[in-house]
Amino acid sequence: MTKMEVKILKDEKNNIEIELSNLTIAEVIREYLHQDSSVEFAAWRRDHPSKPIILKVETKGKTAKKAIEDAINLIIKEADSLVSIVKKI
């Protein structure tokens, strides 16, 4: 399994920008962030297909870092649930 590269470009209380090497992961995290009412903005961009993905998150009432952590924990929980269901088949 290859390790995903992550680099924090900007880290403020309610604003964070993270460079990711995996577009699919960026999109899944973005989608889950939109389920969090404290997230005011969550989007990724890539200037060119050869360039890394930049995920930007802005929050209110919760730190941006905590919002990302919560989204990832929810993704893990739902993935574990899916694995359990598949194992029963």
C-alpha angles and dihedrals in degrees: 000000000000120000117241116235116232127179126179109223099174127014118182128147097264100014130059136167120196128186112219131185096209121070094193092055091048091052094047092049090047091052093051092045089059088062090062113089091209091062111093096175134012124166142135130219137188119194093204135358089252092054128081124260118256116209114199122193129182122185143180123206094011131053116259090237091055091049090054091046091051092048092050092048090052091049090052092048093051093044090051089050091051091050090052091051093048092049089057092056 
